[in-house]
Amino acid sequence: MNAPNSREFACAVAGILDNRLAKDIDILNISNISVIADYFVICSATSSTHVRTLAGHVRETIKKLYEILPQKEEADSKNRWYLLDYGDVVVHIMHHEERSYYAIEKFWSHACRIDQKEWQEKVKELNIPL
């Protein structure tokens, strides 16, 4: 499968996370306000094990689909926040308590959000085997 553009890639990641029961998935377009990345994909997990499992599933599925590995990975010592940096797309998988506490969406509140229906339709178009 050919590598998608950054928007499609972010939607693909959201679909992969959704398939593994991630909660409150948000895609933020930060391309016009930061040089860090084009998109943040942020989701909540219900436990430390769920955080670790989601991160592993995203990494392996993206590797299988697009032959792309994260440029960098970081996790806190308790597996309550896992970050996968794919360059143009940065994935934040957070335990729901950390997500509430750090509220990174509020910090990036001036970013454009991709509506859930929109990214779900894009996942269908991309025909990603979930």
N, CA, C and O atoms as a printed pandas DataFrame, in Angstrom:
     atom_number atom_name residue_name chain_id  residue_number  x_coord  y_coord  z_coord
0              1         N          MET        A               1    0.857   -1.178    0.000
1              2        CA          MET        A               1    0.000    0.000    0.000
2              3         C          MET        A               1    0.900    1.237    0.000
3              4         O          MET        A               1    1.862    1.308    0.765
4              5         N          ASN        A               2    0.591    2.198   -0.847
5              6        CA          ASN        A               2    1.371    3.433   -0.915
6              7         C          ASN        A               2    1.185    4.268    0.335
7              8         O          ASN        A               2    0.120    4.264    0.953
8              9         N          ALA        A               3    2.240    4.988    0.700
9             10        CA          ALA        A               3    2.156    5.868    1.862
10            11         C          ALA        A               3    1.169    6.999    1.584
11            12         O          ALA        A               3    1.255    7.644    0.539
12            13         N          PRO        A               4    0.247    7.247    2.487
13            14        CA          PRO        A               4   -0.740    8.315    2.302
14            15         C          PRO        A               4   -0.150    9.676    2.666
15            16         O          PRO        A               4    0.930    9.760    3.250
16            17         N          ASN        A               5   -0.874   10.738    2.313
17            18        CA          ASN        A               5   -0.453   12.061    2.769
18            19         C          ASN        A               5   -0.694   12.146    4.280
19            20         O          ASN        A               5   -1.294   11.246    4.868
20            21         N          SER        A               6   -0.228   13.222    4.900
21            22        CA          SER        A               6   -0.280   13.300    6.360
22            23         C          SER        A               6   -1.711   13.289    6.908
23            24         O          SER        A               6   -1.955   12.723    7.974
24            25         N          ARG        A               7   -2.648   13.898    6.201
25            26        CA          ARG        A               7   -4.047   13.893    6.657
26            27         C          ARG        A               7   -4.621   12.475    6.616
27            28         O          ARG        A               7   -5.261   12.026    7.567
28            29         N          GLU        A               8   -4.384   11.785    5.515
29            30        CA          GLU        A               8   -4.857   10.407    5.386
30            31         C          GLU        A               8   -4.186    9.504    6.425
31            32         O          GLU        A               8   -4.820    8.617    6.996
32            33         N          PHE        A               9   -2.903    9.744    6.658
33            34        CA          PHE        A               9   -2.160    8.962    7.643
34            35         C          PHE        A               9   -2.760    9.146    9.036
35            36         O          PHE        A               9   -2.945    8.177    9.772
36            37         N          ALA        A              10   -3.060   10.393    9.393
37            38        CA          ALA        A              10   -3.681   10.675   10.689
38            39         C          ALA        A              10   -5.030    9.969   10.806
39            40         O          ALA        A              10   -5.354    9.413   11.855
40            41         N          CYS        A              11   -5.806    9.993    9.737
41            42        CA          CYS        A              11   -7.107    9.313    9.744
42            43         C          CYS        A              11   -6.927    7.805    9.873
43            44         O          CYS        A              11   -7.683    7.148   10.589
44            45         N          ALA        A              12   -5.929    7.252    9.183
45            46        CA          ALA        A              12   -5.653    5.817    9.279
46            47         C          ALA        A              12   -5.305    5.439   10.714
47            48         O          ALA        A              12   -5.799    4.436   11.231
48            49         N          VAL        A              13   -4.462    6.234   11.356
49            50        CA          VAL        A              13   -4.094    5.974   12.756
50            51         C          VAL        A              13   -5.338    6.033   13.644
51            52         O          VAL        A              13   -5.518    5.180   14.513
52            53         N          ALA        A              14   -6.180    7.015   13.433
53            54        CA          ALA        A              14   -7.412    7.133   14.224
54            55         C          ALA        A              14   -8.284    5.889   14.037
55            56         O          ALA        A              14   -8.855    5.379   15.001
56            57         N          GLY        A              15   -8.384    5.407   12.813
57            58        CA          GLY        A              15   -9.165    4.197   12.550
58            59         C          GLY        A              15   -8.589    2.976   13.244
59            60         O          GLY        A              15   -9.332    2.152   13.779
60            61         N          ILE        A              16   -7.262    2.857   13.237
61            62        CA          ILE        A              16   -6.592    1.749   13.912
62            63         C          ILE        A              16   -6.861    1.819   15.417
63            64         O          ILE        A              16   -7.155    0.802   16.046
64            65         N          LEU        A              17   -6.762    3.006   15.984
65            66        CA          LEU        A              17   -7.034    3.186   17.409
66            67         C          LEU        A              17   -8.493    2.881   17.737
67            68         O          LEU        A              17   -8.788    2.225   18.735
68            69         N          ASP        A              18   -9.391    3.357   16.901
69            70        CA          ASP        A              18  -10.818    3.134   17.108
70            71         C          ASP        A              18  -11.138    1.643   17.105
71            72         O          ASP        A              18  -11.964    1.175   17.888
72            73         N          ASN        A              19  -10.486    0.913   16.230
73            74        CA          ASN        A              19  -10.703   -0.524   16.121
74            75         C          ASN        A              19  -10.278   -1.268   17.387
75            76         O          ASN        A              19  -10.776   -2.360   17.662
76            77         N          ARG        A              20   -9.370   -0.687   18.148
77            78        CA          ARG        A              20   -8.882   -1.301   19.389
78            79         C          ARG        A              20   -9.471   -0.613   20.630
79            80         O          ARG        A              20   -8.901   -0.674   21.720
80            81         N          LEU        A              21  -10.609    0.033   20.441
81            82        CA          LEU        A              21  -11.399    0.603   21.533
82            83         C          LEU        A              21  -10.730    1.754   22.275
83            84         O          LEU        A              21  -10.950    1.929   23.474
84            85         N          ALA        A              22   -9.921    2.537   21.578
85            86        CA          ALA        A              22   -9.424    3.779   22.163
86            87         C          ALA        A              22  -10.620    4.703   22.367
87            88         O          ALA        A              22  -11.615    4.606   21.650
88            89         N          LYS        A              23  -10.520    5.579   23.324
89            90        CA          LYS        A              23  -11.625    6.482   23.660
90            91         C          LYS        A              23  -11.294    7.912   23.235
91            92         O          LYS        A              23  -10.125    8.292   23.170
92            93         N          ASP        A              24  -12.317    8.690   22.949
93            94        CA          ASP        A              24  -12.202   10.136   22.702
94            95         C          ASP        A              24  -11.073   10.477   21.725
95            96         O          ASP        A              24  -10.176   11.256   22.047
96            97         N          ILE        A              25  -11.130    9.896   20.553
97            98        CA          ILE        A              25  -10.091   10.118   19.550
98            99         C          ILE        A              25  -10.274   11.494   18.911
99           100         O          ILE        A              25  -11.355   11.830   18.430
100          101         N          ASP        A              26   -9.201   12.279   18.916
101          102        CA          ASP        A              26   -9.201   13.602   18.292
102          103         C          ASP        A              26   -8.038   13.690   17.311
103          104         O          ASP        A              26   -6.944   13.189   17.570
104          105         N          ILE        A              27   -8.297   14.330   16.192
105          106        CA          ILE        A              27   -7.237   14.656   15.244
106          107         C          ILE        A              27   -7.184   16.171   15.151
107          108         O          ILE        A              27   -8.172   16.815   14.798
108          109         N          LEU        A              28   -6.030   16.735   15.469
109          110        CA          LEU        A              28   -5.829   18.180   15.403
110          111         C          LEU        A              28   -4.883   18.509   14.260
111          112         O          LEU        A              28   -3.793   17.945   14.160
112          113         N          ASN        A              29   -5.305   19.420   13.404
113          114        CA          ASN        A              29   -4.444   19.909   12.333
114          115         C          ASN        A              29   -3.664   21.095   12.892
115          116         O          ASN        A              29   -4.221   22.173   13.103
116          117         N          ILE        A              30   -2.378   20.887   13.127
117          118        CA          ILE        A              30   -1.541   21.946   13.700
118          119         C          ILE        A              30   -0.571   22.529   12.663
119          120         O          ILE        A              30    0.335   23.284   13.014
120          121         N          SER        A              31   -0.765   22.178   11.396
121          122        CA          SER        A              31    0.192   22.561   10.348
122          123         C          SER        A              31    0.342   24.070   10.183
123          124         O          SER        A              31    1.415   24.543    9.807
124          125         N          ASN        A              32   -0.707   24.828   10.456
125          126        CA          ASN        A              32   -0.633   26.280   10.286
126          127         C          ASN        A              32   -0.157   27.021   11.531
127          128         O          ASN        A              32    0.023   28.238   11.503
128          129         N          ILE        A              33    0.047   26.279   12.630
129          130        CA          ILE        A              33    0.423   26.953   13.870
130          131         C          ILE        A              33    1.701   26.407   14.496
131          132         O          ILE        A              33    2.160   26.927   15.513
132          133         N          SER        A              34    2.281   25.368   13.902
133          134        CA          SER        A              34    3.488   24.788   14.483
134          135         C          SER        A              34    4.314   24.078   13.418
135          136         O          SER        A              34    3.785   23.617   12.406
136          137         N          VAL        A              35    5.613   23.998   13.662
137          138        CA          VAL        A              35    6.500   23.238   12.772
138          139         C          VAL        A              35    6.759   21.837   13.335
139          140         O          VAL        A              35    7.479   21.049   12.721
140          141         N          ILE        A              36    6.186   21.527   14.481
141          142        CA          ILE        A              36    6.385   20.222   15.121
142          143         C          ILE        A              36    5.888   19.098   14.221
143          144         O          ILE        A              36    6.575   18.094   14.033
144          145         N          ALA        A              37    4.699   19.269   13.671
145          146        CA          ALA        A              37    4.052   18.240   12.863
146          147         C          ALA        A              37    2.897   18.882   12.113
147          148         O          ALA        A              37    2.592   20.059   12.307
148          149         N          ASP        A              38    2.260   18.099   11.259
149          150        CA          ASP        A              38    1.039   18.563   10.607
150          151         C          ASP        A              38   -0.201   18.204   11.437
151          152         O          ASP        A              38   -1.160   18.972   11.510
152          153         N          TYR        A              39   -0.158   17.027   12.056
153          154        CA          TYR        A              39   -1.322   16.538   12.800
154          155         C          TYR        A              39   -0.901   15.892   14.108
155          156         O          TYR        A              39    0.156   15.268   14.201
156          157         N          PHE        A              40   -1.747   16.054   15.116
157          158        CA          PHE        A              40   -1.691   15.284   16.346
158          159         C          PHE        A              40   -2.902   14.363   16.333
159          160         O          PHE        A              40   -4.015   14.802   16.044
160          161         N          VAL        A              41   -2.692   13.106   16.640
161          162        CA          VAL        A              41   -3.789   12.185   16.901
162          163         C          VAL        A              41   -3.709   11.887   18.394
163          164         O          VAL        A              41   -2.683   11.421   18.888
164          165         N          ILE        A              42   -4.789   12.157   19.100
165          166        CA          ILE        A              42   -4.808   12.022   20.554
166          167         C          ILE        A              42   -5.958   11.097   20.930
167          168         O          ILE        A              42   -7.070   11.229   20.417
168          169         N          CYS        A              43   -5.677   10.162   21.831
169          170        CA          CYS        A              43   -6.754    9.289   22.310
170          171         C          CYS        A              43   -6.533    8.943   23.769
171          172         O          CYS        A              43   -5.447    9.135   24.315
172          173         N          SER        A              44   -7.573    8.434   24.382
173          174        CA          SER        A              44   -7.521    7.987   25.770
174          175         C          SER        A              44   -7.591    6.471   25.815
175          176         O          SER        A              44   -8.180    5.820   24.951
176          177         N          ALA        A              45   -6.961    5.931   26.863
177          178        CA          ALA        A              45   -7.012    4.500   27.127
178          179         C          ALA        A              45   -7.501    4.301   28.563
179          180         O          ALA        A              45   -7.424    5.206   29.393
180          181         N          THR        A              46   -7.994    3.118   28.828
181          182        CA          THR        A              46   -8.615    2.862   30.120
182          183         C          THR        A              46   -7.645    2.355   31.185
183          184         O          THR        A              46   -7.978    2.349   32.370
184          185         N          SER        A              47   -6.449    1.929   30.777
185          186        CA          SER        A              47   -5.467    1.413   31.732
186          187         C          SER        A              47   -4.067    1.525   31.122
187          188         O          SER        A              47   -3.918    1.803   29.932
188          189         N          SER        A              48   -3.054    1.306   31.944
189          190        CA          SER        A              48   -1.676    1.322   31.447
190          191         C          SER        A              48   -1.456    0.220   30.410
191          192         O          SER        A              48   -0.750    0.417   29.421
192          193         N          THR        A              49   -2.060   -0.924   30.648
193          194        CA          THR        A              49   -1.958   -2.025   29.686
194          195         C          THR        A              49   -2.600   -1.636   28.363
195          196         O          THR        A              49   -2.069   -1.942   27.296
196          197         N          HIS        A              50   -3.736   -0.965   28.431
197          198        CA          HIS        A              50   -4.423   -0.519   27.222
198          199         C          HIS        A              50   -3.564    0.495   26.464
199          200         O          HIS        A              50   -3.500    0.442   25.235
200          201         N          VAL        A              51   -2.909    1.408   27.164
201          202        CA          VAL        A              51   -2.007    2.383   26.533
202          203         C          VAL        A              51   -0.925    1.639   25.758
203          204         O          VAL        A              51   -0.712    1.904   24.575
204          205         N          ARG        A              52   -0.245    0.713   26.419
205          206        CA          ARG        A              52    0.855   -0.040   25.802
206          207         C          ARG        A              52    0.366   -0.878   24.621
207          208         O          ARG        A              52    1.030   -0.948   23.587
208          209         N          THR        A              53   -0.792   -1.509   24.778
209          210        CA          THR        A              53   -1.352   -2.339   23.708
210          211         C          THR        A              53   -1.717   -1.505   22.485
211          212         O          THR        A              53   -1.438   -1.898   21.353
212          213         N          LEU        A              54   -2.343   -0.352   22.718
213          214        CA          LEU        A              54   -2.698    0.530   21.600
214          215         C          LEU        A              54   -1.453    0.983   20.842
215          216         O          LEU        A              54   -1.429    0.971   19.612
216          217         N          ALA        A              55   -0.421    1.383   21.583
217          218        CA          ALA        A              55    0.813    1.839   20.941
218          219         C          ALA        A              55    1.430    0.726   20.093
219          220         O          ALA        A              55    1.839    0.962   18.956
220          221         N          GLY        A              56    1.495   -0.457   20.635
221          222        CA          GLY        A              56    2.052   -1.587   19.892
222          223         C          GLY        A              56    1.241   -1.919   18.661
223          224         O          GLY        A              56    1.794   -2.233   17.608
224          225         N          HIS        A              57   -0.076   -1.850   18.796
225          226        CA          HIS        A              57   -0.942   -2.163   17.652
226          227         C          HIS        A              57   -0.796   -1.120   16.539
227          228         O          HIS        A              57   -0.731   -1.477   15.363
228          229         N          VAL        A              58   -0.746    0.151   16.898
229          230        CA          VAL        A              58   -0.542    1.198   15.883
230          231         C          VAL        A              58    0.798    0.977   15.183
231          232         O          VAL        A              58    0.866    0.975   13.953
232          233         N          ARG        A              59    1.869    0.789   15.969
233          234        CA          ARG        A              59    3.203    0.605   15.406
234          235         C          ARG        A              59    3.226   -0.568   14.418
235          236         O          ARG        A              59    3.721   -0.430   13.300
236          237         N          GLU        A              60    2.696   -1.708   14.830
237          238        CA          GLU        A              60    2.743   -2.905   13.986
238          239         C          GLU        A              60    1.831   -2.795   12.754
239          240         O          GLU        A              60    2.203   -3.238   11.668
240          241         N          THR        A              61    0.659   -2.215   12.921
241          242        CA          THR        A              61   -0.266   -2.082   11.793
242          243         C          THR        A              61    0.276   -1.105   10.747
243          244         O          THR        A              61    0.201   -1.375    9.549
244          245         N          ILE        A              62    0.820    0.023   11.195
245          246        CA          ILE        A              62    1.394    0.998   10.263
246          247         C          ILE        A              62    2.612    0.393    9.557
247          248         O          ILE        A              62    2.815    0.616    8.363
248          249         N          LYS        A              63    3.402   -0.354   10.279
249          250        CA          LYS        A              63    4.570   -1.022    9.675
250          251         C          LYS        A              63    4.118   -1.996    8.592
251          252         O          LYS        A              63    4.707   -2.048    7.512
252          253         N          LYS        A              64    3.076   -2.763    8.884
253          254        CA          LYS        A              64    2.556   -3.746    7.935
254          255         C          LYS        A              64    1.923   -3.074    6.712
255          256         O          LYS        A              64    2.137   -3.506    5.579
256          257         N          LEU        A              65    1.146   -2.022    6.949
257          258        CA          LEU        A              65    0.435   -1.355    5.853
258          259         C          LEU        A              65    1.347   -0.504    4.969
259          260         O          LEU        A              65    1.267   -0.562    3.742
260          261         N          TYR        A              66    2.215    0.285    5.605
261          262        CA          TYR        A              66    2.964    1.306    4.871
262          263         C          TYR        A              66    4.484    1.146    4.944
263          264         O          TYR        A              66    5.226    1.925    4.346
264          265         N          GLU        A              67    4.939    0.134    5.679
265          266        CA          GLU        A              67    6.377   -0.082    5.879
266          267         C          GLU        A              67    7.062    1.157    6.451
267          268         O          GLU        A              67    8.157    1.539    6.038
268          269         N          ILE        A              68    6.379    1.767    7.411
269          270        CA          ILE        A              68    6.889    2.965    8.088
270          271         C          ILE        A              68    6.971    2.670    9.589
271          272         O          ILE        A              68    6.035    2.138   10.186
272          273         N          LEU        A              69    8.104    3.025   10.176
273          274        CA          LEU        A              69    8.267    2.929   11.624
274          275         C          LEU        A              69    8.295    4.333   12.207
275          276         O          LEU        A              69    8.655    5.280   11.508
276          277         N          PRO        A              70    7.923    4.485   13.468
277          278        CA          PRO        A              70    8.003    5.817   14.079
278          279         C          PRO        A              70    9.454    6.303   14.095
279          280         O          PRO        A              70   10.381    5.517   14.290
280          281         N          GLN        A              71    9.636    7.604   13.886
281          282        CA          GLN        A              71   10.970    8.190   13.973
282          283         C          GLN        A              71   11.451    8.189   15.416
283          284         O          GLN        A              71   12.648    8.108   15.695
284          285         N          LYS        A              72   10.493    8.282   16.316
285          286        CA          LYS        A              72   10.808    8.288   17.739
286          287         C          LYS        A              72    9.601    7.773   18.508
287          288         O          LYS        A              72    8.454    7.973   18.109
288          289         N          GLU        A              73    9.892    7.098   19.630
289          290        CA          GLU        A              73    8.849    6.632   20.536
290          291         C          GLU        A              73    9.251    7.026   21.944
291          292         O          GLU        A              73   10.422    6.955   22.316
292          293         N          GLU        A              74    8.277    7.436   22.707
293          294        CA          GLU        A              74    8.528    7.767   24.105
294          295         C          GLU        A              74    7.351    7.307   24.950
295          296         O          GLU        A              74    6.195    7.383   24.536
296          297         N          ALA        A              75    7.674    6.832   26.140
297          298        CA          ALA        A              75    6.633    6.447   27.085
298          299         C          ALA        A              75    7.100    6.840   28.472
299          300         O          ALA        A              75    8.295    6.824   28.765
300          301         N          ASP        A              76    6.150    7.191   29.320
301          302        CA          ASP        A              76    6.538    7.449   30.703
302          303         C          ASP        A              76    6.773    6.103   31.390
303          304         O          ASP        A              76    6.403    5.060   30.851
304          305         N          SER        A              77    7.369    6.122   32.545
305          306        CA          SER        A              77    7.771    4.888   33.225
306          307         C          SER        A              77    6.596    4.012   33.647
307          308         O          SER        A              77    6.770    2.817   33.887
308          309         N          LYS        A              78    5.413    4.591   33.739
309          310        CA          LYS        A              78    4.239    3.825   34.171
310          311         C          LYS        A              78    3.297    3.483   33.026
311          312         O          LYS        A              78    2.195    2.987   33.258
312          313         N          ASN        A              79    3.723    3.746   31.780
313          314        CA          ASN        A              79    2.903    3.475   30.600
314          315         C          ASN        A              79    1.543    4.156   30.662
315          316         O          ASN        A              79    0.519    3.545   30.354
316          317         N          ARG        A              80    1.537    5.418   31.059
317          318        CA          ARG        A              80    0.291    6.162   31.110
318          319         C          ARG        A              80    0.219    7.217   30.004
319          320         O          ARG        A              80   -0.812    7.864   29.819
320          321         N          TRP        A              81    1.323    7.384   29.271
321          322        CA          TRP        A              81    1.359    8.291   28.119
322          323         C          TRP        A              81    2.397    7.737   27.165
323          324         O          TRP        A              81    3.566    7.586   27.519
324          325         N          TYR        A              82    1.966    7.437   25.960
325          326        CA          TYR        A              82    2.865    6.888   24.949
326          327         C          TYR        A              82    2.793    7.783   23.721
327          328         O          TYR        A              82    1.709    8.150   23.267
328          329         N          LEU        A              83    3.940    8.122   23.198
329          330        CA          LEU        A              83    4.006    9.004   22.039
330          331         C          LEU        A              83    4.704    8.274   20.899
331          332         O          LEU        A              83    5.782    7.709   21.083
332          333         N          LEU        A              84    4.087    8.287   19.726
333          334        CA          LEU        A              84    4.667    7.744   18.500
334          335         C          LEU        A              84    4.833    8.910   17.538
335          336         O          LEU        A              84    3.850    9.535   17.139
336          337         N          ASP        A              85    6.075    9.204   17.163
337          338        CA          ASP        A              85    6.361   10.340   16.285
338          339         C          ASP        A              85    6.661    9.825   14.883
339          340         O          ASP        A              85    7.710    9.232   14.633
340          341         N          TYR        A              86    5.719   10.064   13.974
341          342        CA          TYR        A              86    5.886    9.670   12.583
342          343         C          TYR        A              86    6.287   10.864   11.708
343          344         O          TYR        A              86    6.100   10.823   10.492
344          345         N          GLY        A              87    6.819   11.892   12.291
345          346        CA          GLY        A              87    7.227   13.076   11.541
346          347         C          GLY        A              87    6.077   14.046   11.380
347          348         O          GLY        A              87    5.877   14.922   12.222
348          349         N          ASP        A              88    5.322   13.899   10.313
349          350        CA          ASP        A              88    4.185   14.786   10.061
350          351         C          ASP        A              88    2.982   14.496   10.958
351          352         O          ASP        A              88    2.092   15.333   11.107
352          353         N          VAL        A              89    2.966   13.312   11.548
353          354        CA          VAL        A              89    1.863   12.919   12.428
354          355         C          VAL        A              89    2.457   12.410   13.745
355          356         O          VAL        A              89    3.305   11.518   13.758
356          357         N          VAL        A              90    1.991   12.998   14.847
357          358        CA          VAL        A              90    2.426   12.576   16.176
358          359         C          VAL        A              90    1.206   12.006   16.893
359          360         O          VAL        A              90    0.155   12.642   16.964
360          361         N          VAL        A              91    1.368   10.796   17.422
361          362        CA          VAL        A              91    0.279   10.089   18.075
362          363         C          VAL        A              91    0.496   10.122   19.587
363          364         O          VAL        A              91    1.545    9.707   20.081
364          365         N          HIS        A              92   -0.500   10.617   20.313
365          366        CA          HIS        A              92   -0.478   10.653   21.779
366          367         C          HIS        A              92   -1.526    9.679   22.290
367          368         O          HIS        A              92   -2.723    9.881   22.087
368          369         N          ILE        A              93   -1.074    8.622   22.954
369          370        CA          ILE        A              93   -1.986    7.658   23.566
370          371         C          ILE        A              93   -1.845    7.843   25.071
371          372         O          ILE        A              93   -0.778    7.604   25.638
372          373         N          MET        A              94   -2.912    8.266   25.705
373          374        CA          MET        A              94   -2.836    8.682   27.102
374          375         C          MET        A              94   -3.873    7.974   27.965
375          376         O          MET        A              94   -5.012    7.767   27.544
376          377         N          HIS        A              95   -3.470    7.610   29.162
377          378        CA          HIS        A              95   -4.435    7.137   30.157
378          379         C          HIS        A              95   -5.427    8.281   30.370
379          380         O          HIS        A              95   -5.033    9.447   30.376
380          381         N          HIS        A              96   -6.686    7.963   30.541
381          382        CA          HIS        A              96   -7.711    9.019   30.612
382          383         C          HIS        A              96   -7.430   10.035   31.722
383          384         O          HIS        A              96   -7.778   11.206   31.571
384          385         N          GLU        A              97   -6.814    9.624   32.825
385          386        CA          GLU        A              97   -6.508   10.582   33.897
386          387         C          GLU        A              97   -5.425   11.573   33.461
387          388         O          GLU        A              97   -5.535   12.769   33.731
388          389         N          GLU        A              98   -4.389   11.085   32.795
389          390        CA          GLU        A              98   -3.332   11.983   32.293
390          391         C          GLU        A              98   -3.882   12.924   31.233
391          392         O          GLU        A              98   -3.512   14.097   31.172
392          393         N          ARG        A              99   -4.754   12.405   30.413
393          394        CA          ARG        A              99   -5.330   13.260   29.376
394          395         C          ARG        A              99   -6.141   14.396   29.981
395          396         O          ARG        A              99   -6.065   15.534   29.518
396          397         N          SER        A             100   -6.905   14.095   30.998
397          398        CA          SER        A             100   -7.666   15.146   31.683
398          399         C          SER        A             100   -6.738   16.140   32.360
399          400         O          SER        A             100   -6.967   17.348   32.303
400          401         N          TYR        A             101   -5.708   15.645   32.989
401          402        CA          TYR        A             101   -4.782   16.510   33.727
402          403         C          TYR        A             101   -3.997   17.433   32.793
403          404         O          TYR        A             101   -3.930   18.639   33.032
404          405         N          TYR        A             102   -3.402   16.877   31.731
405          406        CA          TYR        A             102   -2.554   17.678   30.841
406          407         C          TYR        A             102   -3.346   18.474   29.806
407          408         O          TYR        A             102   -2.882   19.515   29.342
408          409         N          ALA        A             103   -4.508   18.007   29.447
409          410        CA          ALA        A             103   -5.424   18.732   28.543
410          411         C          ALA        A             103   -4.700   19.367   27.352
411          412         O          ALA        A             103   -4.811   20.570   27.114
412          413         N          ILE        A             104   -3.964   18.545   26.616
413          414        CA          ILE        A             104   -3.186   19.113   25.501
414          415         C          ILE        A             104   -4.072   19.690   24.395
415          416         O          ILE        A             104   -3.633   20.559   23.642
416          417         N          GLU        A             105   -5.306   19.215   24.293
417          418        CA          GLU        A             105   -6.215   19.803   23.307
418          419         C          GLU        A             105   -6.510   21.263   23.639
419          420         O          GLU        A             105   -6.700   22.078   22.737
420          421         N          LYS        A             106   -6.550   21.591   24.911
421          422        CA          LYS        A             106   -6.796   22.981   25.299
422          423         C          LYS        A             106   -5.607   23.859   24.942
423          424         O          LYS        A             106   -5.778   25.002   24.520
424          425         N          PHE        A             107   -4.402   23.325   25.112
425          426        CA          PHE        A             107   -3.209   24.074   24.727
426          427         C          PHE        A             107   -3.210   24.350   23.228
427          428         O          PHE        A             107   -2.791   25.419   22.787
428          429         N          TRP        A             108   -3.682   23.385   22.451
429          430        CA          TRP        A             108   -3.744   23.515   20.993
430          431         C          TRP        A             108   -5.163   23.866   20.540
431          432         O          TRP        A             108   -5.585   23.453   19.459
432          433         N          SER        A             109   -5.888   24.609   21.340
433          434        CA          SER        A             109   -7.294   24.900   21.048
434          435         C          SER        A             109   -7.483   25.698   19.756
435          436         O          SER        A             109   -8.574   25.682   19.185
436          437         N          HIS        A             110   -6.473   26.377   19.296
437          438        CA          HIS        A             110   -6.576   27.152   18.056
438          439         C          HIS        A             110   -6.305   26.285   16.825
439          440         O          HIS        A             110   -6.353   26.785   15.701
440          441         N          ALA        A             111   -6.020   24.990   17.021
441          442        CA          ALA        A             111   -5.841   24.065   15.904
442          443         C          ALA        A             111   -7.208   23.648   15.365
443          444         O          ALA        A             111   -8.197   23.635   16.098
444          445         N          CYS        A             112   -7.250   23.312   14.095
445          446        CA          CYS        A             112   -8.487   22.813   13.490
446          447         C          CYS        A             112   -8.632   21.330   13.814
447          448         O          CYS        A             112   -7.673   20.562   13.730
448          449         N          ARG        A             113   -9.842   20.946   14.184
449          450        CA          ARG        A             113  -10.135   19.547   14.488
450          451         C          ARG        A             113  -10.759   18.885   13.277
451          452         O          ARG        A             113  -11.586   19.482   12.588
452          453         N          ILE        A             114  -10.361   17.654   13.021
453          454        CA          ILE        A             114  -11.031   16.866   11.992
454          455         C          ILE        A             114  -12.193   16.151   12.664
455          456         O          ILE        A             114  -12.001   15.408   13.627
456          457         N          ASP        A             115  -13.370   16.373   12.164
457          458        CA          ASP        A             115  -14.581   15.782   12.716
458          459         C          ASP        A             115  -14.524   14.258   12.651
459          460         O          ASP        A             115  -13.990   13.693   11.696
460          461         N          GLN        A             116  -15.072   13.599   13.661
461          462        CA          GLN        A             116  -15.046   12.142   13.732
462          463         C          GLN        A             116  -15.678   11.494   12.501
463          464         O          GLN        A             116  -15.138   10.524   11.969
464          465         N          LYS        A             117  -16.796   12.010   12.052
465          466        CA          LYS        A             117  -17.445   11.441   10.864
466          467         C          LYS        A             117  -16.536   11.544    9.646
467          468         O          LYS        A             117  -16.497   10.640    8.811
468          469         N          GLU        A             118  -15.803   12.659    9.550
469          470        CA          GLU        A             118  -14.900   12.868    8.413
470          471         C          GLU        A             118  -13.761   11.853    8.422
471          472         O          GLU        A             118  -13.466   11.252    7.389
472          473         N          TRP        A             119  -13.108   11.652    9.588
473          474        CA          TRP        A             119  -11.999   10.693    9.584
474          475         C          TRP        A             119  -12.490    9.262    9.447
475          476         O          TRP        A             119  -11.788    8.422    8.884
476          477         N          GLN        A             120  -13.678    8.970    9.948
477          478        CA          GLN        A             120  -14.218    7.623    9.761
478          479         C          GLN        A             120  -14.522    7.342    8.288
479          480         O          GLN        A             120  -14.297    6.233    7.804
480          481         N          GLU        A             121  -15.031    8.343    7.584
481          482        CA          GLU        A             121  -15.267    8.183    6.134
482          483         C          GLU        A             121  -13.951    7.994    5.390
483          484         O          GLU        A             121  -13.870    7.180    4.469
484          485         N          LYS        A             122  -12.921    8.739    5.781
485          486        CA          LYS        A             122  -11.615    8.616    5.143
486          487         C          LYS        A             122  -11.034    7.219    5.362
487          488         O          LYS        A             122  -10.417    6.653    4.459
488          489         N          VAL        A             123  -11.230    6.669    6.546
489          490        CA          VAL        A             123  -10.757    5.311    6.833
490          491         C          VAL        A             123  -11.438    4.318    5.895
491          492         O          VAL        A             123  -10.793    3.405    5.380
492          493         N          LYS        A             124  -12.741    4.493    5.673
493          494        CA          LYS        A             124  -13.468    3.618    4.737
494          495         C          LYS        A             124  -12.911    3.764    3.322
495          496         O          LYS        A             124  -12.706    2.767    2.629
496          497         N          GLU        A             125  -12.666    5.007    2.891
497          498        CA          GLU        A             125  -12.117    5.256    1.548
498          499         C          GLU        A             125  -10.749    4.602    1.371
499          500         O          GLU        A             125  -10.451    4.040    0.317
500          501         N          LEU        A             126   -9.924    4.683    2.410
501          502        CA          LEU        A             126   -8.574    4.127    2.337
502          503         C          LEU        A             126   -8.594    2.605    2.343
503          504         O          LEU        A             126   -7.598    1.963    2.009
504          505         N          ASN        A             127   -9.738    2.027    2.726
505          506        CA          ASN        A             127   -9.904    0.579    2.746
506          507         C          ASN        A             127   -8.823   -0.099    3.575
507          508         O          ASN        A             127   -8.170   -1.040    3.124
508          509         N          ILE        A             128   -8.649    0.392    4.780
509          510        CA          ILE        A             128   -7.631   -0.127    5.664
510          511         C          ILE        A             128   -8.147   -1.406    6.328
511          512         O          ILE        A             128   -9.211   -1.394    6.948
512          513         N          PRO        A             129   -7.408   -2.496    6.205
513          514        CA          PRO        A             129   -7.844   -3.727    6.866
514          515         C          PRO        A             129   -7.638   -3.615    8.368
515          516         O          PRO        A             129   -6.509   -3.688    8.853
516          517         N          LEU        A             130   -8.715   -3.441    9.094
517          518        CA          LEU        A             130   -8.625   -3.287   10.543
518          519         C          LEU        A             130   -8.874   -4.630   11.154
519          520         O          LEU        A             130   -8.852   -4.766   12.378
